[in-house]
Amino acid sequence: MAKTLQRLVATSNDPNQYFRLEWLKEKMQYRSPLRKFKVSLLAAMEELERVEIITAGRIGISGRGVEQAILTRA
């Protein structure tokens, strides 16, 4: 999962990147419930922070009320 996130972050020069959780779940072909996906996603974001690919990663709510991953590039 961290590898997929790393590839997504690398495709854009935007310092802050936003990805809908449902879209990420489908993109990664993750079949467990969304609550388990969130746990795995947070762990993957922590790993990317540890290796300094991103400086921050979190799950937030968009202006439209949709859950999204928010990643800040290093």
Biopython code that builds the backbone (N, CA, C, O; Angstrom):
import numpy as np
from Bio.PDB.StructureBuilder import StructureBuilder

atoms = [
    (1, "MET", "N", (0.828, -1.185, 0.000)),
    (1, "MET", "CA", (0.000, 0.000, 0.000)),
    (1, "MET", "C", (0.879, 1.257, 0.000)),
    (1, "MET", "O", (0.573, 2.230, -0.689)),
    (2, "ALA", "N", (1.951, 1.233, 0.762)),
    (2, "ALA", "CA", (2.854, 2.385, 0.801)),
    (2, "ALA", "C", (3.475, 2.630, -0.565)),
    (2, "ALA", "O", (3.673, 3.776, -0.967)),
    (3, "LYS", "N", (3.781, 1.562, -1.273)),
    (3, "LYS", "CA", (4.377, 1.687, -2.606)),
    (3, "LYS", "C", (3.395, 2.359, -3.571)),
    (3, "LYS", "O", (3.795, 3.200, -4.375)),
    (4, "THR", "N", (2.127, 1.995, -3.496)),
    (4, "THR", "CA", (1.110, 2.617, -4.349)),
    (4, "THR", "C", (0.968, 4.097, -4.023)),
    (4, "THR", "O", (0.877, 4.927, -4.927)),
    (5, "LEU", "N", (0.949, 4.431, -2.738)),
    (5, "LEU", "CA", (0.867, 5.840, -2.338)),
    (5, "LEU", "C", (2.096, 6.607, -2.818)),
    (5, "LEU", "O", (1.986, 7.747, -3.271)),
    (6, "GLN", "N", (3.256, 5.985, -2.718)),
    (6, "GLN", "CA", (4.481, 6.632, -3.170)),
    (6, "GLN", "C", (4.395, 6.965, -4.657)),
    (6, "GLN", "O", (4.799, 8.050, -5.074)),
    (7, "ARG", "N", (3.876, 6.048, -5.451)),
    (7, "ARG", "CA", (3.721, 6.292, -6.889)),
    (7, "ARG", "C", (2.742, 7.423, -7.159)),
    (7, "ARG", "O", (2.974, 8.253, -8.038)),
    (8, "LEU", "N", (1.649, 7.457, -6.406)),
    (8, "LEU", "CA", (0.670, 8.530, -6.592)),
    (8, "LEU", "C", (1.273, 9.891, -6.261)),
    (8, "LEU", "O", (1.068, 10.856, -6.996)),
    (9, "VAL", "N", (2.001, 9.969, -5.178)),
    (9, "VAL", "CA", (2.616, 11.230, -4.763)),
    (9, "VAL", "C", (3.639, 11.680, -5.798)),
    (9, "VAL", "O", (3.772, 12.873, -6.070)),
    (10, "ALA", "N", (4.351, 10.733, -6.366)),
    (10, "ALA", "CA", (5.404, 11.075, -7.329)),
    (10, "ALA", "C", (4.864, 11.601, -8.652)),
    (10, "ALA", "O", (5.610, 12.222, -9.409)),
    (11, "THR", "N", (3.600, 11.372, -8.950)),
    (11, "THR", "CA", (3.050, 11.791, -10.240)),
    (11, "THR", "C", (2.651, 13.260, -10.296)),
    (11, "THR", "O", (2.270, 13.753, -11.357)),
    (12, "SER", "N", (2.733, 13.962, -9.178)),
    (12, "SER", "CA", (2.323, 15.361, -9.148)),
    (12, "SER", "C", (3.329, 16.185, -8.355)),
    (12, "SER", "O", (3.922, 15.697, -7.393)),
    (13, "ASN", "N", (3.516, 17.427, -8.759)),
    (13, "ASN", "CA", (4.406, 18.330, -8.033)),
    (13, "ASN", "C", (3.676, 19.147, -6.974)),
    (13, "ASN", "O", (4.293, 19.946, -6.269)),
    (14, "ASP", "N", (2.356, 18.947, -6.859)),
    (14, "ASP", "CA", (1.594, 19.691, -5.855)),
    (14, "ASP", "C", (2.098, 19.329, -4.461)),
    (14, "ASP", "O", (2.278, 18.149, -4.158)),
    (15, "PRO", "N", (2.327, 20.329, -3.611)),
    (15, "PRO", "CA", (2.816, 20.024, -2.255)),
    (15, "PRO", "C", (1.776, 19.273, -1.410)),
    (15, "PRO", "O", (2.136, 18.406, -0.614)),
    (16, "ASN", "N", (0.507, 19.600, -1.579)),
    (16, "ASN", "CA", (-0.572, 18.897, -0.875)),
    (16, "ASN", "C", (-1.400, 18.138, -1.900)),
    (16, "ASN", "O", (-1.837, 18.692, -2.909)),
    (17, "GLN", "N", (-1.603, 16.864, -1.617)),
    (17, "GLN", "CA", (-2.354, 16.030, -2.542)),
    (17, "GLN", "C", (-3.512, 15.388, -1.806)),
    (17, "GLN", "O", (-3.377, 14.972, -0.655)),
    (18, "TYR", "N", (-4.657, 15.310, -2.480)),
    (18, "TYR", "CA", (-5.895, 14.822, -1.872)),
    (18, "TYR", "C", (-6.435, 13.661, -2.706)),
    (18, "TYR", "O", (-6.533, 13.751, -3.930)),
    (19, "PHE", "N", (-6.784, 12.571, -2.023)),
    (19, "PHE", "CA", (-7.331, 11.400, -2.695)),
    (19, "PHE", "C", (-8.528, 10.889, -1.902)),
    (19, "PHE", "O", (-8.424, 10.637, -0.701)),
    (20, "ARG", "N", (-9.668, 10.736, -2.582)),
    (20, "ARG", "CA", (-10.859, 10.194, -1.914)),
    (20, "ARG", "C", (-10.568, 8.772, -1.456)),
    (20, "ARG", "O", (-9.954, 7.995, -2.187)),
    (21, "LEU", "N", (-11.008, 8.430, -0.249)),
    (21, "LEU", "CA", (-10.752, 7.100, 0.296)),
    (21, "LEU", "C", (-11.390, 6.009, -0.543)),
    (21, "LEU", "O", (-10.777, 4.965, -0.765)),
    (22, "GLU", "N", (-12.599, 6.230, -1.010)),
    (22, "GLU", "CA", (-13.263, 5.220, -1.838)),
    (22, "GLU", "C", (-12.490, 4.976, -3.128)),
    (22, "GLU", "O", (-12.372, 3.837, -3.580)),
    (23, "TRP", "N", (-11.962, 6.053, -3.725)),
    (23, "TRP", "CA", (-11.185, 5.914, -4.947)),
    (23, "TRP", "C", (-9.894, 5.137, -4.678)),
    (23, "TRP", "O", (-9.526, 4.248, -5.445)),
    (24, "LEU", "N", (-9.211, 5.481, -3.581)),
    (24, "LEU", "CA", (-7.980, 4.773, -3.222)),
    (24, "LEU", "C", (-8.247, 3.298, -2.955)),
    (24, "LEU", "O", (-7.487, 2.431, -3.387)),
    (25, "LYS", "N", (-9.315, 3.026, -2.253)),
    (25, "LYS", "CA", (-9.667, 1.643, -1.923)),
    (25, "LYS", "C", (-9.879, 0.833, -3.198)),
    (25, "LYS", "O", (-9.407, -0.299, -3.313)),
    (26, "GLU", "N", (-10.579, 1.412, -4.136)),
    (26, "GLU", "CA", (-10.818, 0.737, -5.414)),
    (26, "GLU", "C", (-9.526, 0.606, -6.214)),
    (26, "GLU", "O", (-9.252, -0.450, -6.785)),
    (27, "LYS", "N", (-8.738, 1.669, -6.254)),
    (27, "LYS", "CA", (-7.468, 1.668, -6.993)),
    (27, "LYS", "C", (-6.531, 0.576, -6.474)),
    (27, "LYS", "O", (-5.836, -0.080, -7.250)),
    (28, "MET", "N", (-6.522, 0.393, -5.161)),
    (28, "MET", "CA", (-5.639, -0.600, -4.541)),
    (28, "MET", "C", (-6.269, -1.989, -4.488)),
    (28, "MET", "O", (-5.657, -2.943, -4.008)),
    (29, "GLN", "N", (-7.500, -2.089, -4.989)),
    (29, "GLN", "CA", (-8.247, -3.349, -5.000)),
    (29, "GLN", "C", (-8.327, -3.964, -3.600)),
    (29, "GLN", "O", (-8.147, -5.169, -3.421)),
    (30, "TYR", "N", (-8.599, -3.115, -2.628)),
    (30, "TYR", "CA", (-8.705, -3.524, -1.232)),
    (30, "TYR", "C", (-10.135, -3.980, -0.984)),
    (30, "TYR", "O", (-11.071, -3.213, -1.208)),
    (31, "ARG", "N", (-10.320, -5.192, -0.532)),
    (31, "ARG", "CA", (-11.664, -5.764, -0.413)),
    (31, "ARG", "C", (-12.228, -5.799, 1.002)),
    (31, "ARG", "O", (-13.404, -6.117, 1.181)),
    (32, "SER", "N", (-11.425, -5.481, 2.006)),
    (32, "SER", "CA", (-11.929, -5.456, 3.380)),
    (32, "SER", "C", (-12.776, -4.206, 3.595)),
    (32, "SER", "O", (-12.792, -3.319, 2.742)),
    (33, "PRO", "N", (-13.475, -4.125, 4.718)),
    (33, "PRO", "CA", (-14.302, -2.939, 5.003)),
    (33, "PRO", "C", (-13.468, -1.656, 5.088)),
    (33, "PRO", "O", (-12.262, -1.698, 5.331)),
    (34, "LEU", "N", (-14.130, -0.532, 4.884)),
    (34, "LEU", "CA", (-13.462, 0.770, 4.882)),
    (34, "LEU", "C", (-12.735, 1.035, 6.196)),
    (34, "LEU", "O", (-11.663, 1.641, 6.188)),
    (35, "ARG", "N", (-13.286, 0.600, 7.312)),
    (35, "ARG", "CA", (-12.629, 0.853, 8.606)),
    (35, "ARG", "C", (-11.273, 0.162, 8.673)),
    (35, "ARG", "O", (-10.332, 0.720, 9.237)),
    (36, "LYS", "N", (-11.151, -1.036, 8.111)),
    (36, "LYS", "CA", (-9.861, -1.737, 8.083)),
    (36, "LYS", "C", (-8.925, -1.085, 7.071)),
    (36, "LYS", "O", (-7.713, -1.034, 7.283)),
    (37, "PHE", "N", (-9.485, -0.590, 5.979)),
    (37, "PHE", "CA", (-8.677, 0.107, 4.982)),
    (37, "PHE", "C", (-8.033, 1.344, 5.594)),
    (37, "PHE", "O", (-6.864, 1.629, 5.330)),
    (38, "LYS", "N", (-8.784, 2.081, 6.409)),
    (38, "LYS", "CA", (-8.259, 3.289, 7.047)),
    (38, "LYS", "C", (-7.064, 2.966, 7.931)),
    (38, "LYS", "O", (-6.075, 3.699, 7.928)),
    (39, "VAL", "N", (-7.144, 1.884, 8.683)),
    (39, "VAL", "CA", (-6.046, 1.482, 9.562)),
    (39, "VAL", "C", (-4.796, 1.186, 8.727)),
    (39, "VAL", "O", (-3.699, 1.637, 9.058)),
    (40, "SER", "N", (-4.970, 0.430, 7.652)),
    (40, "SER", "CA", (-3.852, 0.095, 6.772)),
    (40, "SER", "C", (-3.301, 1.340, 6.077)),
    (40, "SER", "O", (-2.089, 1.479, 5.912)),
    (41, "LEU", "N", (-4.180, 2.229, 5.677)),
    (41, "LEU", "CA", (-3.765, 3.454, 5.006)),
    (41, "LEU", "C", (-2.937, 4.336, 5.942)),
    (41, "LEU", "O", (-1.911, 4.883, 5.540)),
    (42, "LEU", "N", (-3.381, 4.468, 7.172)),
    (42, "LEU", "CA", (-2.628, 5.261, 8.144)),
    (42, "LEU", "C", (-1.246, 4.667, 8.382)),
    (42, "LEU", "O", (-0.268, 5.405, 8.501)),
    (43, "ALA", "N", (-1.158, 3.342, 8.452)),
    (43, "ALA", "CA", (0.134, 2.677, 8.628)),
    (43, "ALA", "C", (1.044, 2.942, 7.424)),
    (43, "ALA", "O", (2.241, 3.174, 7.588)),
    (44, "ALA", "N", (0.478, 2.909, 6.231)),
    (44, "ALA", "CA", (1.262, 3.178, 5.018)),
    (44, "ALA", "C", (1.747, 4.628, 4.998)),
    (44, "ALA", "O", (2.881, 4.898, 4.603)),
    (45, "MET", "N", (0.892, 5.561, 5.423)),
    (45, "MET", "CA", (1.291, 6.965, 5.470)),
    (45, "MET", "C", (2.398, 7.177, 6.506)),
    (45, "MET", "O", (3.317, 7.962, 6.276)),
    (46, "GLU", "N", (2.316, 6.488, 7.635)),
    (46, "GLU", "CA", (3.372, 6.582, 8.648)),
    (46, "GLU", "C", (4.702, 6.079, 8.088)),
    (46, "GLU", "O", (5.753, 6.655, 8.367)),
    (47, "GLU", "N", (4.656, 5.015, 7.305)),
    (47, "GLU", "CA", (5.870, 4.482, 6.688)),
    (47, "GLU", "C", (6.466, 5.484, 5.710)),
    (47, "GLU", "O", (7.683, 5.668, 5.680)),
    (48, "LEU", "N", (5.631, 6.132, 4.913)),
    (48, "LEU", "CA", (6.128, 7.139, 3.973)),
    (48, "LEU", "C", (6.711, 8.350, 4.700)),
    (48, "LEU", "O", (7.655, 8.972, 4.215)),
    (49, "GLU", "N", (6.156, 8.681, 5.848)),
    (49, "GLU", "CA", (6.732, 9.748, 6.669)),
    (49, "GLU", "C", (8.089, 9.316, 7.215)),
    (49, "GLU", "O", (9.031, 10.107, 7.245)),
    (50, "ARG", "N", (8.185, 8.076, 7.640)),
    (50, "ARG", "CA", (9.423, 7.561, 8.221)),
    (50, "ARG", "C", (10.569, 7.611, 7.211)),
    (50, "ARG", "O", (11.696, 7.961, 7.563)),
    (51, "VAL", "N", (10.285, 7.264, 5.966)),
    (51, "VAL", "CA", (11.328, 7.267, 4.931)),
    (51, "VAL", "C", (11.414, 8.616, 4.201)),
    (51, "VAL", "O", (12.128, 8.745, 3.207)),
    (52, "GLU", "N", (10.693, 9.598, 4.694)),
    (52, "GLU", "CA", (10.745, 10.987, 4.236)),
    (52, "GLU", "C", (10.316, 11.186, 2.777)),
    (52, "GLU", "O", (10.867, 12.024, 2.062)),
    (53, "ILE", "N", (9.315, 10.392, 2.349)),
    (53, "ILE", "CA", (8.682, 10.611, 1.040)),
    (53, "ILE", "C", (7.652, 11.727, 1.196)),
    (53, "ILE", "O", (7.515, 12.587, 0.327)),
    (54, "ILE", "N", (6.930, 11.700, 2.318)),
    (54, "ILE", "CA", (5.963, 12.757, 2.652)),
    (54, "ILE", "C", (6.331, 13.315, 4.027)),
    (54, "ILE", "O", (6.998, 12.650, 4.821)),
    (55, "THR", "N", (5.890, 14.537, 4.293)),
    (55, "THR", "CA", (6.136, 15.115, 5.614)),
    (55, "THR", "C", (4.933, 14.927, 6.533)),
    (55, "THR", "O", (5.066, 14.959, 7.757)),
    (56, "ALA", "N", (3.764, 14.733, 5.937)),
    (56, "ALA", "CA", (2.562, 14.532, 6.746)),
    (56, "ALA", "C", (1.522, 13.766, 5.936)),
    (56, "ALA", "O", (1.404, 13.946, 4.724)),
    (57, "GLY", "N", (0.787, 12.926, 6.609)),
    (57, "GLY", "CA", (-0.313, 12.199, 5.993)),
    (57, "GLY", "C", (-1.421, 12.034, 7.009)),
    (57, "GLY", "O", (-1.182, 11.680, 8.163)),
    (58, "ARG", "N", (-2.637, 12.297, 6.563)),
    (58, "ARG", "CA", (-3.772, 12.157, 7.477)),
    (58, "ARG", "C", (-5.037, 11.896, 6.681)),
    (58, "ARG", "O", (-5.064, 12.030, 5.458)),
    (59, "ILE", "N", (-6.080, 11.521, 7.398)),
    (59, "ILE", "CA", (-7.394, 11.341, 6.795)),
    (59, "ILE", "C", (-8.255, 12.502, 7.263)),
    (59, "ILE", "O", (-8.320, 12.788, 8.458)),
    (60, "GLY", "N", (-8.915, 13.169, 6.328)),
    (60, "GLY", "CA", (-9.756, 14.307, 6.654)),
    (60, "GLY", "C", (-11.048, 14.268, 5.861)),
    (60, "GLY", "O", (-11.323, 13.319, 5.127)),
    (61, "ILE", "N", (-11.830, 15.314, 6.026)),
    (61, "ILE", "CA", (-13.109, 15.443, 5.335)),
    (61, "ILE", "C", (-13.009, 16.609, 4.353)),
    (61, "ILE", "O", (-12.566, 17.700, 4.712)),
    (62, "SER", "N", (-13.424, 16.365, 3.115)),
    (62, "SER", "CA", (-13.393, 17.428, 2.105)),
    (62, "SER", "C", (-14.527, 18.416, 2.356)),
    (62, "SER", "O", (-15.376, 18.197, 3.220)),
    (63, "GLY", "N", (-14.531, 19.488, 1.603)),
    (63, "GLY", "CA", (-15.589, 20.485, 1.703)),
    (63, "GLY", "C", (-16.951, 19.917, 1.342)),
    (63, "GLY", "O", (-17.980, 20.459, 1.746)),
    (64, "ARG", "N", (-16.962, 18.831, 0.587)),
    (64, "ARG", "CA", (-18.212, 18.177, 0.191)),
    (64, "ARG", "C", (-18.615, 17.064, 1.154)),
    (64, "ARG", "O", (-19.603, 16.366, 0.925)),
    (65, "GLY", "N", (-17.856, 16.901, 2.223)),
    (65, "GLY", "CA", (-18.203, 15.903, 3.225)),
    (65, "GLY", "C", (-17.725, 14.492, 2.906)),
    (65, "GLY", "O", (-18.236, 13.521, 3.464)),
    (66, "VAL", "N", (-16.750, 14.376, 2.013)),
    (66, "VAL", "CA", (-16.228, 13.071, 1.605)),
    (66, "VAL", "C", (-14.886, 12.837, 2.302)),
    (66, "VAL", "O", (-14.049, 13.737, 2.363)),
    (67, "GLU", "N", (-14.686, 11.629, 2.826)),
    (67, "GLU", "CA", (-13.419, 11.313, 3.475)),
    (67, "GLU", "C", (-12.315, 11.223, 2.424)),
    (67, "GLU", "O", (-12.504, 10.675, 1.338)),
    (68, "GLN", "N", (-11.135, 11.790, 2.789)),
    (68, "GLN", "CA", (-10.044, 11.789, 1.855)),
    (68, "GLN", "C", (-8.707, 11.664, 2.589)),
    (68, "GLN", "O", (-8.581, 12.029, 3.758)),
    (69, "ALA", "N", (-7.727, 11.143, 1.877)),
    (69, "ALA", "CA", (-6.358, 11.103, 2.377)),
    (69, "ALA", "C", (-5.689, 12.402, 1.946)),
    (69, "ALA", "O", (-5.823, 12.827, 0.798)),
    (70, "ILE", "N", (-4.981, 13.020, 2.858)),
    (70, "ILE", "CA", (-4.290, 14.263, 2.576)),
    (70, "ILE", "C", (-2.801, 14.016, 2.808)),
    (70, "ILE", "O", (-2.378, 13.712, 3.923)),
    (71, "LEU", "N", (-2.017, 14.150, 1.746)),
    (71, "LEU", "CA", (-0.592, 13.874, 1.807)),
    (71, "LEU", "C", (0.190, 15.129, 1.479)),
    (71, "LEU", "O", (-0.127, 15.815, 0.507)),
    (72, "THR", "N", (1.208, 15.443, 2.271)),
    (72, "THR", "CA", (2.060, 16.587, 2.032)),
    (72, "THR", "C", (3.432, 16.071, 1.628)),
    (72, "THR", "O", (4.082, 15.347, 2.383)),
    (73, "ARG", "N", (3.864, 16.448, 0.438)),
    (73, "ARG", "CA", (5.171, 15.990, -0.076)),
    (73, "ARG", "C", (6.316, 16.532, 0.745)),
    (73, "ARG", "O", (6.232, 17.615, 1.323)),
    (74, "ALA", "N", (7.393, 15.761, 0.788)),
    (74, "ALA", "CA", (8.610, 16.189, 1.492)),
    (74, "ALA", "C", (9.415, 17.118, 0.615)),
    (74, "ALA", "O", (10.475, 17.589, 1.025)),
]
sb = StructureBuilder()
sb.init_structure("model")
sb.init_model(0)
sb.init_chain("A")
sb.init_seg("    ")
for serial, (resi, resn, name, xyz) in enumerate(atoms, 1):
    if name == "N":
        sb.init_residue(resn, " ", resi, " ")
    sb.init_atom(name, np.array(xyz, "f"), 0.0, 1.0, " ", f" {name:<3s}", serial, name[0])
structure = sb.get_structure()
